Amino acid sequence: MDFQKKKDIIEIGRRLHQKGFVASNDGNISIRVSEAEILATVTGVSKGFLTSDDVVLVDPKGRKISGRTGRAEPSSELKMHLLIYEQRPEVKAVVHAHPPVATGFAVAGIPLAQCILPEVVVSLGAVPVAEYGTPSTLEVCDTILPHIQNAEAFLLANHGAVTMGEDVFQAYYRMETVEHFAKILLTARLLGNVNVLSRAQVAKLVEVRKKMGIKSRLPSCESCGYCGPAERTGAASPEAAPPGTASREAASPAGAPHTGIKSDAGHMTGFGTASHPSRSAALPDEKKLMEIISTVVKELMQ
C-alpha cells in the first residue's frame, strides 16, 4: 500500500509541476498512511521529477522512520502538514504549492471569499488568507491554526496555498479549483464588475451540497453571509443580503470595503481589502482596460 501511495505522491508532484503550480524545488506533498505514519516529500527536490526515494516515511512528530539516507530529509515545511493532521483526523492528505494567480491574491492580502461560482460554493467554499509566517518555522503553524477547522483550503500571505483532502487526489483537485477560481475572479475584476450570488441563490447551492452528500467544511464568505457557521446552525435567513455586501439583487453601498464589486456609481470600488483600507484604484479607459485584460489572459493561457 505504501508503494502505491508513493506513486500517487509522485503523480501529484508531476501534475503540480506541469500546471506551473510550483517552480524549482517549491511545494510539498504528504499522505497520512496511518495514525502513526505519514509519507512526505523530501526537501530540495523538484516535484516534477520525484522518484520513490524522494518520499520518506515519518511519524506524527516529523521524525523519519524510513527512507533514503543522506540528504533525503522531510520537507522543512512538514510542520504545517503535521498540525493539520493533528487538528483534523479525517484529513488524509495535504498539498502545498505556489499557484501564481492564487498566490498573487495571497500577496495582495485578498481572500477568495465571495460567493461567485456555483461549483466553488458547492465543492470548496471560501478560501481565507492566513497571516504571514516565516516559511519552515512554527510561525506558519501559528498563522494557519485559526483556519484549519473551518476551511479545506487557505492562502498563505506572501507565500502560497494549502489544500487538504480525504486523499491526495482530492487535495490536488482542490488546489486546481483554488487557482481556477483566482483566475476567473481576477478576470472579472479587470473587466470592472463582479456579480456576487445572493443569499437565496447560495442557500439553494447549500441544499445541493447536502443532496450530494458533501460533508466538507463550508467556510463563511464575505459577501452573502449565508455560508459558514450560520449555515451550519441554520441561523441565517436566505431572504436578504446583509448590509455592506453586493449581490445580483443589491449593489454595495457607498463606503463599503474595497472588494472589487461594482458600486452604485457603476465602477470598481478597488482591489484592496480590510487590511488595506486606504487603497483605491481608478478604472482605466476601455481601450487600456482591454489591453490589460488581453495581456493577463495570454499569461494565464500559457
Residue pairs with C-beta under 8 A, 6 or more apart in sequence:
1 33
2 33
2 39
2 57
3 52
5 31
5 33
5 39
5 168
6 39
6 52
6 55
7 52
8 31
8 167
8 168
8 169
9 29
9 30
9 31
9 39
9 41
9 50
9 55
9 168
10 50
10 51
10 52
10 54
10 55
12 29
12 95
12 168
12 169
12 171
12 172
13 27
13 29
13 41
13 47
13 48
13 50
14 47
14 48
14 50
15 172
16 22
16 27
16 29
16 47
16 48
16 95
16 97
16 172
16 175
17 46
17 47
17 48
17 49
18 48
19 99
19 176
19 179
20 99
20 100
21 27
21 97
21 98
21 99
21 100
21 175
21 179
22 46
22 47
22 48
22 97
22 98
23 98
24 46
25 43
25 44
25 45
25 46
25 47
26 47
26 97
26 98
26 160
27 41
27 47
27 95
27 96
27 97
27 98
27 160
28 40
28 41
28 47
28 75
28 77
28 78
28 81
28 95
28 96
29 40
29 41
29 47
29 93
29 94
29 95
29 96
29 168
30 38
30 39
30 40
30 41
30 78
30 81
30 93
30 94
31 38
31 39
31 40
31 92
31 93
31 167
31 168
32 38
32 85
32 91
32 92
32 93
33 39
33 57
35 60
36 59
36 60
37 57
37 58
37 59
37 65
38 57
38 58
38 59
38 60
38 81
38 82
38 85
39 55
39 56
39 57
39 58
40 55
40 56
40 58
40 74
40 75
40 78
40 81
41 47
41 50
41 54
41 55
41 74
41 75
42 54
42 55
42 56
42 67
42 68
42 71
42 72
42 73
42 74
42 75
43 71
43 73
43 74
43 75
43 76
44 71
45 54
53 67
53 68
53 72
54 68
54 72
55 67
56 64
56 65
56 66
56 67
56 68
56 72
56 73
56 74
57 64
57 65
57 66
57 67
58 64
58 65
58 74
58 78
59 65
60 82
60 85
60 86
61 82
62 74
62 78
62 79
62 82
64 73
64 74
76 135
76 136
77 96
77 135
77 136
77 140
79 136
79 137
79 138
79 140
79 141
80 94
80 96
80 140
80 141
80 144
80 162
81 94
81 96
83 141
83 144
83 145
83 148
84 91
84 94
84 144
84 148
84 162
84 164
85 91
85 94
87 145
87 148
87 149
88 148
88 149
88 164
90 166
91 164
91 165
91 166
92 165
92 166
92 167
92 168
93 164
93 165
93 166
93 167
93 168
93 170
93 171
94 162
94 163
94 164
94 171
95 162
95 163
95 164
95 165
95 168
95 171
95 172
95 174
95 175
96 160
96 161
96 162
97 160
97 161
97 175
98 159
98 160
98 161
99 160
99 161
99 175
99 178
99 179
99 182
100 179
101 179
101 182
101 183
101 186
101 300
102 112
102 127
102 155
102 160
102 161
102 178
102 179
102 181
102 182
103 155
103 159
103 160
103 161
104 182
104 186
105 111
105 112
105 129
105 155
105 182
105 185
105 186
106 129
106 155
106 156
106 157
106 158
106 159
106 160
106 161
107 157
107 158
108 271
108 273
109 129
109 157
109 273
109 275
109 276
110 129
110 271
110 272
110 273
111 126
111 127
111 128
111 129
111 155
111 222
111 273
112 126
112 127
112 155
112 178
112 181
112 182
112 185
113 126
113 127
113 128
113 219
113 220
113 221
113 222
113 223
114 126
114 185
114 194
114 196
114 221
114 222
114 223
114 259
114 261
115 121
115 126
115 196
115 197
115 201
115 202
115 205
115 221
115 223
115 224
115 226
115 227
116 181
116 184
116 185
116 188
116 194
116 195
116 196
116 197
117 181
117 184
118 197
118 205
119 177
120 177
120 181
121 197
121 202
121 205
121 206
121 209
121 218
121 227
122 205
122 208
122 209
122 212
122 214
123 174
123 177
123 214
123 216
124 152
124 153
124 174
124 177
124 178
124 181
124 216
125 151
125 152
125 216
125 217
125 218
125 219
125 221
125 227
125 228
126 151
126 219
126 220
126 221
126 222
126 227
126 228
127 151
127 153
127 154
127 155
127 161
127 178
127 181
127 219
128 147
128 150
128 151
128 154
128 155
128 219
129 154
129 155
129 156
129 157
130 140
130 143
130 144
130 146
130 147
130 154
130 155
130 156
130 157
131 143
131 157
132 143
132 156
132 157
132 158
132 159
133 139
133 140
133 141
133 142
133 143
133 144
133 156
134 140
135 159
140 156
140 159
143 156
143 157
144 154
144 156
144 162
147 154
147 219
149 217
150 217
150 219
150 220
150 228
150 229
151 217
151 219
152 163
152 164
152 165
152 174
152 216
152 217
152 219
153 161
153 162
153 163
153 164
153 174
153 175
153 177
153 178
154 161
154 162
155 161
155 178
156 162
161 175
161 178
161 179
163 171
163 172
163 174
163 175
163 178
164 171
164 174
165 171
165 172
165 173
165 174
183 300
185 194
185 260
186 296
187 293
187 296
187 297
187 300
188 194
188 195
188 260
189 260
189 268
189 271
190 289
190 292
190 293
190 296
191 289
191 293
192 262
192 267
192 268
192 283
192 289
193 261
193 262
193 268
194 246
194 259
194 260
194 261
194 262
195 247
195 248
195 262
196 223
196 224
196 245
196 246
196 247
196 248
196 261
197 205
197 223
197 224
197 247
197 248
198 224
198 241
198 247
198 248
198 249
198 250
199 224
199 225
199 226
199 236
199 237
199 238
199 239
199 240
199 241
199 247
200 238
200 239
200 249
201 224
201 247
201 248
202 221
202 224
202 226
202 227
202 238
203 226
203 238
206 218
206 226
206 227
206 231
209 218
218 227
218 228
218 231
218 232
219 227
219 228
220 227
220 228
220 229
220 230
220 231
221 227
221 228
222 245
222 259
223 241
223 245
223 246
223 247
223 259
223 261
224 241
224 242
224 245
224 247
225 236
225 241
225 242
225 245
226 236
226 238
229 235
230 236
241 247
241 249
241 250
243 253
244 252
244 253
244 256
244 257
245 252
245 256
246 252
246 256
246 259
246 261
246 262
246 263
251 261
251 262
251 263
251 264
252 259
252 261
252 262
252 263
252 264
252 269
253 264
254 263
254 264
254 265
256 263
256 269
257 272
257 273
257 274
257 277
258 269
258 270
258 271
258 272
258 273
258 276
258 277
258 279
258 280
259 269
259 273
260 268
260 269
260 270
260 271
261 268
261 269
262 268
262 269
263 269
267 283
268 281
268 283
269 280
270 279
270 280
270 281
271 279
271 281
272 278
272 279
272 280
272 281
283 289
284 292
